[in-house]
Structure formats: C-alpha cells, structure tokens
C-alpha cells in the first residue's frame, strides 16, 4: 500500500497539469470545425497560388459547416545574393518568403487575428541557369508549405483560445 499511494498522488498531479490536445475530438472537435469554416481569399503571384493550395490542403481535411472566417494573406517573396566569387558572380542565394495574414469574421467583418509567418532557404547557384531556376522554384514550393503549416498552427491556437472563452 505504501508503494501504490505515491503513484496515485503522482497520477493526480499529472492529470491536473491543464494540457489538452488541440485537435481533441478529431475532425468533429471544436478546433477542427473552426478551421474547417475558414475561407481563404485569393493570394497574388505564383507563391500566393502555392501558399493558398497548401492552406486548402491542410484545412480541407477539417469538417466545417459553412464559412465563419475569411483568411487574407499578403506575401513578400525576395531572393538575395550571398556568396561572391572573385569575378563578382553570385554563388549562393537566399530566398525569403514572409506572409502577413489576417483572420476576419465573415459575419461582422471584424479582424480577429493579425499575424505574420516566414521562413527562408539557401540556394546554390550553379553554372546551369536552368538548374538554378529549378532550385529557386523548388525552394518556393518548400517555403509555401512551411508558411502554410505556420499559419494553420496559429489558427488552431486562436481557435483553441476562442473555444475556452
């Protein structure tokens, strides 16, 4: 009995820590339903198309009953040269993708969330221009997925906080 009593006390302490899974209830949970009710506004440019598709892929798995929120995203995509050879040719580039996004209540037009997400990646510049362009495009695809993941995670946190209000 002396051995079991401390274990029961420890189990009670762990259950009182307040941690709860974000997606508790699966696709029918409150957070998943809130994310399923987000409409994504069109985003300009190739990067915008990639980010919007990535967001749609992640949010379409959630069950929603209609449009409660509208997500507006503006992107800033930049490529800058880093490494230089002795003949002043660039040998390395850095592609940076930043997103400013706003979550707007569809019924009232009230801005519920205003935040940013961003990431960057290094690209080797090689003698083949085609290979360099392909590497820049691949970097944009990866950055788009990363940005979408960051946005969805922030929206899930917002939905969790709204659920507890």
C-alpha positions as CSV (number, residue, x, y, z in Angstrom):
1,X,0.0,0.0,0.0
2,X,2.9,2.4,0.7
3,X,4.1,1.9,-2.8
4,X,0.8,2.5,-4.5
5,X,-0.2,5.7,-2.6
6,X,2.7,7.8,-4.1
7,X,1.8,6.5,-7.6
8,X,-1.8,7.6,-7.2
9,X,-0.7,11.0,-5.9
10,X,1.7,11.4,-8.9
11,X,-1.1,10.4,-11.3
12,X,-3.4,13.0,-9.8
13,X,-0.8,15.7,-10.2
14,X,-0.3,14.8,-13.9
15,X,-4.0,14.9,-14.7
16,X,-4.2,18.4,-13.2
17,X,-1.5,20.0,-15.4
18,X,-4.1,21.5,-17.8
19,X,-2.6,20.2,-21.0
20,X,-5.2,19.2,-23.6
21,X,-4.8,18.1,-27.2
22,X,-5.5,20.8,-29.7
23,X,-7.4,18.5,-32.0
24,X,-9.3,16.7,-29.3
25,X,-12.4,15.1,-30.8
26,X,-10.7,14.6,-34.2
27,X,-12.4,16.1,-37.2
28,X,-15.5,16.7,-35.2
29,X,-13.8,18.6,-32.4
30,X,-14.3,22.4,-31.9
31,X,-10.9,23.4,-33.2
32,X,-11.2,21.2,-36.4
33,X,-14.7,22.6,-37.0
34,X,-13.5,26.2,-36.6
35,X,-10.6,25.6,-39.0
36,X,-13.0,23.9,-41.5
37,X,-15.0,27.1,-41.5
38,X,-12.1,29.3,-42.9
39,X,-12.4,30.6,-46.4
40,X,-9.0,31.6,-48.0
41,X,-9.0,34.7,-50.2
42,X,-7.0,34.5,-53.4
43,X,-3.3,35.4,-53.0
44,X,-1.3,37.2,-55.7
45,X,1.5,35.6,-57.6
46,X,3.0,32.1,-58.0
47,X,4.0,32.0,-54.4
48,X,0.4,33.0,-53.5
49,X,-1.0,30.2,-55.6
50,X,1.3,27.7,-53.8
51,X,0.5,29.0,-50.3
52,X,-3.2,29.0,-51.0
53,X,-3.2,25.5,-52.3
54,X,-1.1,24.3,-49.3
55,X,-3.6,26.0,-46.9
56,X,-6.5,24.5,-48.7
57,X,-4.9,21.0,-48.5
58,X,-4.4,21.4,-44.7
59,X,-7.8,23.0,-44.0
60,X,-10.0,20.8,-46.3
61,X,-9.3,17.9,-44.0
62,X,-11.3,19.7,-41.3
63,X,-15.0,19.4,-41.0
64,X,-16.9,22.7,-41.3
65,X,-20.5,23.7,-41.6
66,X,-20.0,26.9,-43.5
67,X,-17.9,30.0,-43.8
68,X,-17.3,31.7,-40.4
69,X,-14.0,33.3,-41.2
70,X,-12.1,34.7,-44.2
71,X,-8.3,34.5,-44.3
72,X,-6.5,37.2,-46.2
73,X,-2.8,36.7,-46.9
74,X,-0.2,39.0,-48.4
75,X,3.2,37.7,-49.4
76,X,6.6,39.2,-49.6
77,X,9.0,37.0,-51.7
78,X,12.6,38.0,-52.1
79,X,15.8,36.5,-53.5
80,X,19.1,38.0,-52.5
81,X,22.7,37.0,-53.5
82,X,25.0,35.9,-50.7
83,X,28.2,34.4,-51.9
84,X,30.5,36.0,-54.5
85,X,33.4,34.6,-56.5
86,X,36.5,36.6,-57.4
87,X,34.8,37.5,-60.7
88,X,31.8,39.0,-58.8
89,X,29.5,36.1,-59.8
90,X,26.9,35.1,-57.2
91,X,27.4,31.5,-55.9
92,X,24.7,31.4,-53.2
93,X,21.2,32.9,-52.9
94,X,18.8,33.3,-50.0
95,X,15.1,33.1,-50.8
96,X,12.8,34.6,-48.1
97,X,9.1,34.2,-48.0
98,X,7.1,36.3,-45.5
99,X,3.3,36.3,-45.1
100,X,1.1,38.8,-43.3
101,X,-2.3,37.2,-42.7
102,X,-5.5,38.4,-41.2
103,X,-8.4,36.4,-40.0
104,X,-11.7,38.2,-40.5
105,X,-15.1,37.3,-39.0
106,X,-17.3,36.7,-42.1
107,X,-20.5,37.9,-40.3
108,X,-19.3,41.2,-38.8
109,X,-16.1,42.0,-40.8
110,X,-14.2,42.3,-37.6
111,X,-10.5,41.5,-37.7
112,X,-9.9,38.6,-35.3
113,X,-6.2,37.9,-35.8
114,X,-3.4,39.8,-37.5
115,X,0.0,38.0,-37.6
116,X,3.0,37.1,-39.7
117,X,4.7,33.9,-40.7
118,X,8.0,33.5,-42.5
119,X,10.9,31.3,-43.5
120,X,14.0,31.3,-45.7
121,X,16.2,28.8,-47.5
122,X,19.6,28.9,-49.1
123,X,20.1,28.0,-52.8
124,X,23.3,27.1,-54.6
125,X,23.8,29.0,-57.8
126,X,25.4,26.7,-60.4
127,X,26.7,27.2,-63.9
128,X,23.4,25.9,-65.4
129,X,20.8,28.7,-65.4
130,X,18.1,26.1,-65.7
131,X,19.3,24.2,-62.6
132,X,19.4,27.5,-60.6
133,X,15.8,28.4,-61.7
134,X,14.6,24.9,-60.8
135,X,16.3,25.2,-57.4
136,X,14.6,28.6,-56.8
137,X,11.2,27.1,-57.8
138,X,11.7,24.1,-55.5
139,X,12.7,26.4,-52.7
140,X,9.4,28.4,-53.2
141,X,7.4,25.2,-53.0
142,X,9.0,24.2,-49.8
143,X,8.7,27.7,-48.3
144,X,5.0,27.7,-49.2
145,X,4.4,24.5,-47.3
146,X,6.3,25.8,-44.3
147,X,4.3,29.1,-44.3
148,X,1.0,27.2,-44.6
149,X,2.0,25.0,-41.6
150,X,2.8,28.1,-39.5
151,X,-0.5,29.8,-40.4
152,X,-2.6,26.7,-39.7
153,X,-0.8,26.2,-36.3
154,X,-1.5,29.8,-35.3
155,X,-5.2,29.5,-36.5
156,X,-5.5,26.3,-34.4
157,X,-4.1,28.2,-31.3
158,X,-6.6,31.0,-32.0
159,X,-9.5,28.5,-32.3
160,X,-8.4,26.8,-29.0
161,X,-8.4,30.2,-27.2
162,X,-11.8,31.2,-28.7
163,X,-13.3,27.8,-27.6
164,X,-12.3,28.5,-24.0
165,X,-13.9,31.9,-23.9
